[in-house]
Amino acid sequence: MSRKSPQQFVKRQKEMERARKAREKMAKRQEKKECLVTEKDLSENSDQLISNET
């Protein structure tokens, strides 16, 4: 089997780095979305608690 050229190795490394950054970015977006949903749920629950207390 022949070895791949150095240019192909560099290209593959760049592709892997780009894919890693994309995964991290998606994870951040998902975390942000979950945080917003949690905050929304908390605010709705606190509104219900306030209305139940009065």
N, C-alpha and C positions, 0 to 999 in steps of 0.2 A: 504494500500500500504506500502511496506517495503522501508526502506531507502537504498540507495546505500552505499557500503562500502567506507571507507576513501581512500583506494587505487584507486578505480575507480574515485573518485573526483579528486585526484591528477593527475591521468592519463588524465582526461578530461581537467584539467587546463593546463597541458603541451601541449596537442593537440591544444588548443585554442591559446596559446602563440606562438607555432610553425606556425600556420596558420596566425596569425597577423604579425609575422616577414616576412613570405613569401609575404603577401600582400604589406607590406612596401617596400620590396626589389623589387617587380615587379613595384611598383609605381615609385621608383627611376630610374629603368631601362627605363621605359616609358618616364619619364621626361628628362632623358639624351638623349634618341633617338629624342624626339621632339626638344630639344635644338640644336642637331646636324643638324637636318633638317632645322631649322630656320636659323642657321648660314650659311648653304650651300646656302639657298635661298638668304640671304643677300649678300653673296659674289658674287653670279651670277648676282644679280641686280646691284651691284656696278660695276662689269665688264661691264655690258651692258651700264650703265650710262657713264662710262669712254669712251667706244668706240663710243657712240653717241655724246659726247662732242668734239671729235677730228675730 
